[in-house]
Structure formats: structure tokens, C-alpha cells
Amino acid sequence: MSIYRITEKRGKWIVLRRSDRKTVSDKPLANKTEAKNLVKQLEAKLAAEENKRQRVDLKGVKFLDAFYKFADAKKNEHQESQGIRQTSANRYETTFRLRLKKYLNGPNLIDENITNDEDVLLSDFGNQHMKSFLMKASDDGVPYKTLNNTVKDIKYFLREANADGLEPNLSMTTFKIDKFGYVKPKDHELKHAKDIVILEDAKIVEILTALKNDFGKSVDASNQFAIFCMLFLFGLRASELSGLKRCNVDLKNQRLNVKGVWITSEGGWLNQTKNAGSRRSIKFGKAAFDFLTQWLDYLDKNYKYSVWLFPGVKLNGPLCYKYINANVWKVYARMGLADITCKRDGHVVINSSPLKGSPTKMFRHRLASHLIAAMNKHGILNQNQVRTIVGHTQFSTTAEIYGNKVLAMTEEVENELAAAKEDATGANLLSQVISHK
């Protein structure tokens, strides 16, 4: 309802304010249409003034206060049966607590006129505040990769704040940390993700042979053989491995159907995968058929009533990530690929290993890299097939992550590759020069 009322008076029309019945029209109006137009003008003026007042209030919001509210709201987006995962929900609260609150304070290191970075307004948060924050965090030993992720969080927050009408300084959404030399390390491994070490085929055969020889001697030994076989054959993510059920194995049609994941911190089995492409049906051949047949027979004898392809050791659920990770490392240690310390609670501390950071991921990288490398050799192995097997929505994702791996080759293949490179680049021109007398 409008706060104004139109009333006829002595053959003319006036506009009254409802709250106090005060006349707001300067003079009586000739007709009702003129009165309605005046009401529209007055309402538009009030709306503009209110909008201006709100903008003034919003410009008074501090950056840290706004980010804290944003992080708190993100935590509420995680629900038991819907919403984002708990790790994603807590990400921004962690960024605020461990980094923003700690390093966005005190005198600004770029502009000496700014004495309290923690008081910067959301609308004023700019280049000097971002750089000062990064400098303080870097000086305190925060890794470059962590700072890079923090900048991503800040930029996402600014876009969300803008969508909420908070009027942040959007120019900071284009900030590039790799252009800020003060925090940029010269060491490649400090700037980029660690290169994944892919074991040579001979070593993998050695591992699988040793595990096969121990199969059936103990629960852990049997599980270790099965875990390594599945990682080797399908390059599954650890959560996908845990989430497999017996019904996901179709021996008749020789297909492994990845339909969900098991994440203990999220409550167990989830009828979802990392992305749409991860929910897939993988056709398998003789090697996988032979292994899965043997494994299902083992389950029928030892875990007849379990629905899981990898039944848990103690509880009714499947093998969890902690168990899988620990046993993979125990195998690596046994094969001379890692130095570890086993804790009483089951956790494994990795003292040193070339595979540190990627114990199960190594097999995923191996599978994808071999598939990409074989695309030219096998015509049926196209981009769509490769990205489906790996579990990506787009092949560009597969190529970006796994397409830069150089795999071990036989001397014959290396010679063929060298000859092909010289032929493609016209290297024979140099041969002509060298041989010319």
C-alpha cells in the first residue's frame, strides 16, 4: 500500500501523507491523473533516497566482518541430505580464522598512511591491502600454494558480496598473485603441484606378484592385493574404491559401474560422485574379469552377507580411506619405496618417499597417461572414451591434468620417437651440413 492517499477537495485533487494526513502537493491538482503522477514521482524520490541511504550503510561494512558472515553462511550450506560437502562448507571459515584474521591487521606494509588494515571497509579493500596481507603471511611462513588458494577464496567472496548488493571493490577480482614478486618463490615445486611419480612397469609387476603370493594368508594381505589390483586396473579415486558395492560389478557384461562414493566425514555412502562424468560405467577386459571373479569368490567365502566390494574389517561398512591409505603405504614400505612409522591408532606417518602425497593417485595418473599416449595408436580410443574411463565430464580436464606425463618407454619406442621428431622438424638439414665436405 502506498504511503500517500489521493483525495478530492472542492472539485480539485490533493495528495495526502497517510501517516499524518499532511498535504504534500504544493497546490490542488486539476484532475486525478495529475495526482496519480505526483504520487509516482514522490514514491520514486523516496525509493532513491532509501537506496542511497542503504549504499552509505553498506559502504560502512568492514571487509573482515563481511567475510566472517559469508564464511558462517557457507557452513550452513552443508546439510545431512543436501547442500555442499562439509570440507567445502568449512573452507572459508578456515581461511578467515587461520589467515585473514591473523594477517589482515596492523600497519599496512604498502601504504604507511593506513595504520589498521583490520578496519578496511569492504568497498575500500584494494591492491595495497591485498599485497600487505600477502606479505605478512608470507613472512610468517605461509606457503605460496596456500596463499594462492586464499586469494581464490577472497576473489570468490568479493563476487558473492557483489551479488548480495554489498558493493565491494570488484577490481580485486582480477588480482593475480603470480604477478606479485614479493611472495612468488623461485623454486618450481613451491609454486606448482608436485609432479606425480609414476612407477615403472617392472616395479608394479614386482609389487603385484608379491601381493598375489600373500593373498589369503591374512585379511590385510588379501585386501592389499585387491586394492592394488583395482587401482592398477581402473585408476579409481580412493572414495570411489570405498563406495563400490558388489552389485556394481557386472561380470556378465564385463562392466564396473561407479555410482557413488564413501566419505566417512560426510556420513558414509553418498549417492553422488565428484562430478557428473565420475558417475560412469567402465567396460573391462580379461585381466579385470579374472581378478574380479577371484575376488568375488573370496567374498562369498568370507563376507557372504556384506553388500560391499571391499567390506570393512571391524564395522558393517566398507574399507575406509584411513585403512586403504595405511595399507597402501605399508606395501610401499615393504617394497622399499617408503620409510614409514605406524602409530597405535592405525595412522601411518610417511617419513620419506618419492610417492608422498600421491600413494593411490599414482595409479590414476598412470592409467590416464597411458590412455592419452595410446590414442593415436588405437583408433577406437578417442577423447570421449578416455575421459569416460577416467571419470571426467570434459576431455580437456583429462588432458590438462594427465596429458603432460612422460611415460617410461622401451629403447625401440624411444628410437622410433626420436626418428619421428627429426622427420617432423626437418632435422636432416643439419645432417646434410655435417656430412658436407
KOLFI-699311 format. One record per residue (C-alpha): residue in one letter; x, z, y. Coordinates in pm, 1 decimal. Layout:
! KOLFI-699311
r,c1,c3,c2
A,X,Z,Y
...
//
This chain:
! KOLFI-699311
r,c1,c3,c2
M,0.0,0.0,0.0
S,125.5,-87.6,347.8
I,207.2,194.9,587.3
Y,13.9,0.7,852.3
R,-358.8,-49.3,897.7
I,-538.9,-324.4,1091.3
T,-842.5,-210.8,1295.4
E,-1089.7,-396.1,1517.1
K,-1136.4,-245.4,1862.2
R,-1362.6,-382.0,2135.5
G,-1357.0,-735.3,1999.1
K,-979.1,-738.3,1954.4
W,-739.5,-620.6,1683.7
I,-478.6,-346.9,1681.1
V,-222.6,-222.6,1425.3
L,-205.2,149.6,1346.2
R,52.8,350.5,1151.2
R,-132.8,527.7,871.0
S,72.4,847.3,881.9
D,-13.5,946.2,1238.6
R,-272.5,679.2,1339.1
K,-46.3,576.4,1626.3
T,-91.5,225.2,1764.2
V,222.6,20.9,1705.3
S,105.8,-308.3,1858.6
D,211.0,-343.3,2222.3
K,-130.6,-486.6,2317.4
P,-456.8,-575.3,2147.3
L,-434.4,-896.7,1947.9
A,-675.6,-1185.2,1981.1
N,-756.8,-1221.8,1610.4
K,-697.4,-1067.5,1270.9
T,-441.8,-1334.3,1170.7
E,-213.7,-1233.5,1456.5
A,-248.3,-869.1,1345.9
K,-150.5,-957.0,987.4
N,154.5,-1148.5,1109.1
L,261.0,-847.5,1315.8
V,230.5,-621.1,1008.7
K,457.2,-859.5,814.0
Q,715.7,-852.2,1093.4
L,709.0,-471.9,1114.0
E,742.0,-432.5,736.4
A,1033.2,-679.9,725.9
K,1207.6,-486.6,1003.9
L,1163.5,-158.9,814.7
A,1296.6,-314.8,493.0
A,1606.0,-446.4,674.1
E,1673.6,-105.4,826.2
E,1635.7,64.7,486.8
N,1866.8,-187.6,325.8
K,2123.9,-129.2,597.9
R,2095.7,246.7,551.2
Q,2144.3,211.6,175.9
R,2450.6,-6.0,227.6
V,2600.2,257.5,453.4
D,2533.6,521.1,185.6
L,2684.5,302.8,-86.1
K,2994.8,238.8,118.3
G,3046.4,613.1,121.1
V,3077.1,630.0,-259.6
K,3425.0,722.4,-378.6
F,3590.8,498.1,-636.8
L,3663.6,783.7,-878.9
D,3309.4,922.0,-854.8
A,3159.2,579.6,-922.1
F,3391.6,513.3,-1218.1
Y,3310.7,855.0,-1370.2
K,2936.4,783.1,-1353.9
F,2995.6,439.2,-1503.3
A,3201.9,586.0,-1789.7
D,2938.4,852.1,-1855.4
A,2664.6,588.2,-1867.0
K,2872.0,383.4,-2112.5
K,2886.8,680.2,-2350.6
N,2506.3,680.8,-2359.8
E,2504.2,317.7,-2473.9
H,2613.0,437.3,-2818.2
Q,2314.1,529.9,-3032.9
E,2285.6,600.6,-3403.5
S,2093.7,283.7,-3486.0
Q,2168.2,61.4,-3187.6
G,2399.2,1.4,-2894.7
I,2776.4,-31.4,-2885.3
R,3019.1,140.1,-3122.7
Q,3147.5,487.6,-3042.9
T,3504.2,372.3,-2979.9
S,3380.1,121.7,-2722.3
A,3148.1,379.1,-2566.5
N,3431.4,629.9,-2518.1
R,3687.8,379.0,-2393.2
Y,3608.9,413.4,-2024.0
E,3588.8,791.9,-2033.0
T,3939.1,788.5,-2182.6
T,4060.5,553.8,-1908.8
F,3918.5,785.0,-1643.4
R,4043.4,1111.0,-1795.9
L,4393.5,1008.4,-1903.3
R,4485.3,760.4,-1631.2
L,4263.0,717.4,-1324.3
K,4206.5,1086.2,-1256.4
K,4573.1,1159.9,-1321.0
Y,4744.5,883.9,-1122.7
L,4494.8,771.1,-856.6
N,4571.8,1068.3,-632.4
G,4810.6,1196.9,-369.5
P,5001.0,985.7,-116.2
N,4983.0,610.6,-158.8
L,5320.5,461.6,-253.8
I,5246.9,130.9,-79.9
D,5083.8,240.5,245.8
E,5218.6,563.3,396.7
N,4907.3,592.3,614.2
I,4697.9,661.4,303.1
T,4755.4,1027.1,222.0
N,4495.9,1081.8,-52.5
D,4438.1,798.7,-299.2
E,4169.7,1003.6,-477.2
D,3946.0,976.4,-168.7
V,3945.3,596.3,-156.0
L,3595.6,453.0,-130.0
L,3468.1,205.9,-385.3
S,3427.3,-54.9,-113.0
D,3785.7,2.7,8.1
F,3967.1,11.3,-327.4
G,4220.8,-265.7,-278.1
N,4561.7,-403.5,-361.1
Q,4759.1,-109.9,-222.7
H,4553.3,140.3,-421.6
M,4582.9,-54.7,-747.9
K,4957.6,-102.3,-711.5
S,5021.2,259.1,-613.5
F,4819.7,376.3,-913.0
L,5014.6,148.6,-1149.6
M,5348.9,256.2,-1004.4
K,5272.6,625.9,-1054.2
A,5151.4,570.6,-1410.1
S,5449.3,350.7,-1496.6
D,5695.2,601.9,-1351.2
D,5535.8,868.1,-1573.0
G,5599.6,658.6,-1884.3
V,5261.1,496.8,-1945.9
P,5333.4,177.2,-2147.7
Y,5277.6,-161.5,-1986.0
K,5024.4,-262.3,-2254.1
T,4818.9,48.5,-2174.4
L,4832.3,-30.1,-1802.9
N,4722.2,-385.5,-1875.6
N,4416.5,-255.3,-2063.8
T,4344.7,-12.0,-1780.7
V,4341.6,-295.5,-1528.4
K,4096.1,-481.0,-1753.6
D,3872.1,-171.7,-1756.4
I,3885.8,-142.9,-1377.3
K,3800.1,-509.7,-1327.6
Y,3506.1,-483.1,-1569.3
F,3385.6,-171.7,-1386.8
L,3402.0,-349.9,-1048.9
R,3188.8,-635.6,-1180.0
E,2934.0,-390.5,-1320.0
A,2934.1,-194.7,-993.0
N,2864.7,-515.3,-804.2
A,2574.8,-596.2,-1036.3
D,2435.7,-249.3,-960.6
G,2448.9,-321.4,-587.5
L,2730.8,-75.6,-511.2
E,2928.3,-330.9,-306.0
P,3281.8,-281.1,-445.5
N,3582.6,-479.0,-327.6
L,3542.8,-777.0,-561.3
S,3874.4,-929.3,-459.8
M,4034.5,-683.7,-705.0
T,3864.6,-855.4,-999.5
T,4130.5,-1126.9,-963.1
F,4424.9,-882.7,-970.9
K,4696.4,-993.0,-1215.9
I,4919.7,-715.7,-1346.2
D,5170.4,-965.6,-1483.6
K,5240.1,-1072.6,-1124.8
F,5330.5,-717.6,-1018.3
G,5701.9,-698.9,-1092.6
Y,5737.9,-321.9,-1047.7
V,5560.9,-242.1,-1375.0
K,5640.4,-559.8,-1567.2
P,5900.6,-490.6,-1841.1
K,6169.0,-744.1,-1926.7
D,6152.1,-668.4,-2298.6
H,5918.0,-915.9,-2472.6
E,5784.1,-660.3,-2721.2
L,5690.1,-420.3,-2440.3
K,5477.9,-688.8,-2273.2
H,5316.5,-859.2,-2570.1
A,5161.3,-761.7,-2900.3
K,5420.1,-701.6,-3169.8
D,5491.5,-1004.0,-3385.6
I,5337.3,-963.8,-3729.6
V,5597.5,-978.7,-4007.9
I,5475.3,-1191.0,-4299.2
L,5637.5,-1109.2,-4630.9
E,5795.6,-1388.4,-4830.1
D,5603.4,-1506.9,-5133.2
A,5869.0,-1374.1,-5373.6
K,5823.5,-1022.1,-5235.5
I,5446.5,-1045.0,-5259.4
V,5474.1,-1155.6,-5624.5
E,5706.3,-860.0,-5686.9
I,5453.4,-618.9,-5535.0
L,5153.1,-760.5,-5722.8
T,5345.7,-765.7,-6052.1
A,5447.7,-400.0,-6016.0
L,5090.1,-300.1,-5933.0
K,4944.3,-501.0,-6222.3
N,5178.7,-325.0,-6464.7
D,5041.1,13.0,-6349.8
F,4676.2,-92.3,-6343.5
G,4462.5,153.3,-6540.4
K,4724.3,429.1,-6551.9
S,4553.5,626.8,-6274.0
V,4272.0,593.7,-6021.5
D,4515.6,537.1,-5733.7
A,4717.5,281.4,-5930.7
S,4404.6,82.8,-6015.9
N,4276.5,98.2,-5660.0
Q,4614.4,-9.3,-5520.6
F,4621.4,-320.7,-5738.6
A,4264.1,-411.7,-5641.9
I,4322.3,-350.3,-5269.5
F,4631.7,-570.3,-5259.2
C,4462.7,-843.5,-5462.6
M,4164.2,-857.4,-5223.6
L,4387.6,-854.4,-4916.2
F,4601.7,-1131.0,-5064.5
L,4309.4,-1348.4,-5177.9
F,4071.5,-1313.2,-4883.9
G,4264.2,-1167.0,-4586.1
L,3981.8,-921.8,-4521.2
R,3973.6,-665.9,-4242.5
A,4003.3,-307.9,-4373.1
S,3647.5,-222.6,-4261.8
E,3517.2,-532.7,-4442.9
L,3700.4,-431.1,-4759.5
S,3542.7,-84.1,-4747.6
G,3198.5,-228.2,-4680.2
L,3185.2,-461.2,-4980.6
K,2921.6,-387.5,-5243.9
R,2912.1,-517.0,-5599.7
C,2614.8,-735.7,-5511.5
N,2837.0,-915.4,-5257.5
V,3031.2,-1072.0,-5545.6
D,2857.0,-1379.0,-5687.8
L,3061.8,-1477.4,-5994.0
K,2817.4,-1748.2,-6097.7
N,2855.3,-1940.5,-5772.7
Q,3205.4,-1803.6,-5710.7
R,3131.3,-1660.8,-5367.3
L,3224.8,-1342.1,-5184.3
N,2958.4,-1252.4,-4929.2
V,3080.2,-1037.6,-4639.2
K,2762.6,-882.8,-4495.9
G,2870.1,-555.0,-4336.3
V,3143.4,-300.3,-4273.7
W,3213.3,65.6,-4345.4
I,3332.2,273.0,-4049.7
T,3331.5,647.8,-4115.3
S,3327.7,743.0,-3746.2
E,3017.0,527.3,-3694.4
G,2824.3,699.3,-3972.2
G,2927.8,483.0,-4267.8
W,2796.1,141.2,-4366.8
L,2680.8,-88.3,-4087.2
N,2471.1,-397.9,-4142.8
Q,2687.6,-584.3,-3896.2
T,3034.1,-735.9,-3866.7
K,3292.0,-767.1,-3588.2
N,3128.5,-1088.9,-3466.3
A,2878.4,-1347.1,-3585.0
G,3149.5,-1550.7,-3756.4
S,3267.9,-1248.2,-3955.1
R,2939.9,-1241.8,-4147.2
R,3037.2,-1509.4,-4395.9
S,3021.5,-1641.7,-4749.6
I,3364.9,-1731.7,-4890.8
K,3393.9,-1973.0,-5181.8
F,3670.4,-1865.8,-5420.4
G,3867.2,-2030.6,-5699.4
K,4008.9,-1940.6,-6039.1
A,4259.4,-1675.0,-5924.6
A,3991.8,-1475.2,-5741.9
F,3742.3,-1531.8,-6025.9
D,3985.8,-1393.8,-6283.8
F,4068.3,-1087.7,-6074.3
L,3709.0,-1005.7,-5977.0
T,3593.3,-1043.4,-6337.6
Q,3857.5,-794.7,-6448.8
W,3778.0,-557.9,-6161.6
L,3402.6,-561.6,-6223.8
D,3466.9,-481.1,-6591.2
Y,3679.0,-186.7,-6479.2
L,3397.7,-67.3,-6252.6
D,3140.2,-94.8,-6530.3
K,3352.9,135.4,-6744.8
N,3448.8,387.5,-6477.6
Y,3190.6,365.3,-6194.3
K,2881.4,233.0,-6365.5
Y,2634.3,371.6,-6113.0
S,2823.2,302.9,-5790.0
V,2699.3,18.8,-5569.8
W,3039.1,-19.7,-5401.5
L,3305.5,-271.7,-5492.7
F,3562.4,-2.7,-5408.2
P,3398.7,331.1,-5499.5
G,3524.2,643.9,-5325.1
V,3748.7,885.4,-5511.8
K,3554.6,1201.5,-5423.5
L,3227.9,1111.6,-5247.7
N,2945.5,867.1,-5315.7
G,3058.4,619.9,-5052.0
P,3335.1,359.0,-5074.9
L,3707.4,397.5,-5020.9
C,3754.7,475.7,-4652.7
Y,4014.7,335.4,-4413.8
K,4225.7,651.8,-4438.9
Y,4258.5,614.1,-4815.2
I,4321.9,239.8,-4804.8
N,4581.7,270.3,-4528.2
A,4762.7,559.7,-4700.6
N,4781.4,383.8,-5037.2
V,4899.9,57.0,-4886.9
W,5185.5,245.4,-4721.1
K,5268.2,427.1,-5044.7
V,5304.8,90.3,-5216.4
Y,5526.7,-42.6,-4936.8
A,5743.9,269.0,-4960.8
R,5771.3,227.5,-5337.0
M,5882.6,-134.8,-5290.5
G,6147.7,-42.6,-5032.7
L,5953.4,-175.9,-4733.9
A,5885.6,154.8,-4560.1
D,6010.0,508.0,-4508.9
I,5709.7,743.2,-4500.8
T,5615.3,1110.4,-4500.7
C,5296.3,1213.1,-4683.3
K,5100.6,1501.1,-4527.3
R,4893.4,1754.0,-4719.7
D,4570.0,1624.8,-4564.2
G,4634.7,1276.3,-4700.9
H,4767.4,1119.5,-4383.6
V,5084.1,915.5,-4404.1
V,5344.6,916.8,-4127.6
I,5541.1,592.6,-4101.3
N,5899.0,678.6,-4007.9
S,6018.6,317.9,-4016.0
S,5901.7,-16.3,-4149.3
P,5902.9,-382.0,-4041.7
L,5530.2,-377.4,-4124.4
K,5449.1,-82.0,-3898.1
G,5128.0,-147.8,-3708.4
S,5003.1,-413.2,-3949.1
P,5000.6,-288.8,-4309.9
T,4681.5,-471.1,-4410.1
K,4672.9,-717.4,-4121.0
M,4985.7,-886.6,-4257.5
F,4782.9,-1044.2,-4537.9
R,4519.9,-1165.7,-4292.3
H,4787.1,-1331.8,-4081.9
R,4943.2,-1485.3,-4391.7
L,4614.2,-1630.9,-4513.6
A,4513.1,-1775.7,-4175.5
S,4860.7,-1914.2,-4101.9
H,4877.3,-2088.5,-4440.8
L,4529.1,-2235.5,-4391.9
I,4618.5,-2373.2,-4048.9
A,4950.0,-2510.7,-4172.9
A,4774.0,-2684.8,-4463.6
M,4504.6,-2856.0,-4256.1
N,4695.3,-3186.0,-4227.9
K,4783.4,-3183.8,-4597.2
H,4431.7,-3115.1,-4725.4
G,4169.8,-3330.6,-4554.0
I,3882.1,-3112.3,-4670.8
L,4038.4,-2811.8,-4497.3
N,3904.9,-2870.6,-4145.6
Q,3872.8,-2640.9,-3843.8
N,3523.7,-2529.9,-3939.2
Q,3631.9,-2436.4,-4291.8
V,3933.4,-2240.0,-4171.2
R,3754.0,-2036.0,-3906.2
T,3471.7,-1958.3,-4155.5
I,3712.9,-1829.6,-4420.9
V,3897.7,-1614.9,-4167.2
G,3576.0,-1489.1,-4009.9
H,3578.4,-1618.7,-3653.4
T,3298.0,-1774.9,-3451.2
Q,3530.4,-2036.1,-3296.7
F,3839.2,-2206.9,-3438.1
S,4013.1,-2164.5,-3101.9
T,4024.3,-1790.4,-3171.4
T,4183.4,-1850.2,-3512.4
A,4439.1,-2092.4,-3367.9
E,4528.2,-1862.3,-3076.6
I,4592.3,-1558.9,-3298.6
Y,4741.7,-1718.3,-3608.4
G,4848.5,-2067.5,-3506.2
N,5190.8,-1963.1,-3376.6
K,5325.9,-1822.7,-3703.4
V,5625.5,-1993.3,-3865.8
L,5596.0,-1952.1,-4242.0
A,5878.8,-1944.0,-4492.3
M,5942.2,-2291.1,-4638.4
T,6136.8,-2436.2,-4924.5
E,6453.3,-2628.9,-4842.6
E,6278.1,-2952.2,-4940.6
V,5990.0,-2889.4,-4698.5
E,6232.0,-2784.5,-4423.8
N,6425.3,-3110.5,-4467.7
E,6100.7,-3310.2,-4453.7
L,6000.7,-3127.8,-4135.9
A,6340.6,-3188.7,-3973.5
A,6323.9,-3559.9,-4058.4
A,5968.0,-3585.8,-3922.6
K,6070.5,-3415.8,-3597.6
E,6364.3,-3650.3,-3545.4
D,6149.8,-3951.2,-3621.1
A,5878.8,-3836.5,-3377.8
T,6123.3,-3764.3,-3094.9
G,6343.8,-4070.0,-3142.5
A,6649.8,-3862.4,-3228.4
N,6802.1,-4169.2,-3396.3
L,6903.2,-4282.0,-3046.6
L,7168.3,-4012.9,-3046.1
S,7275.9,-4114.5,-3395.8
Q,7336.5,-4465.9,-3264.1
V,7552.2,-4330.0,-2981.3
I,7753.2,-4107.0,-3212.3
S,7812.4,-4381.5,-3467.8
H,7908.0,-4639.0,-3199.5
K,8278.5,-4720.2,-3196.0
//
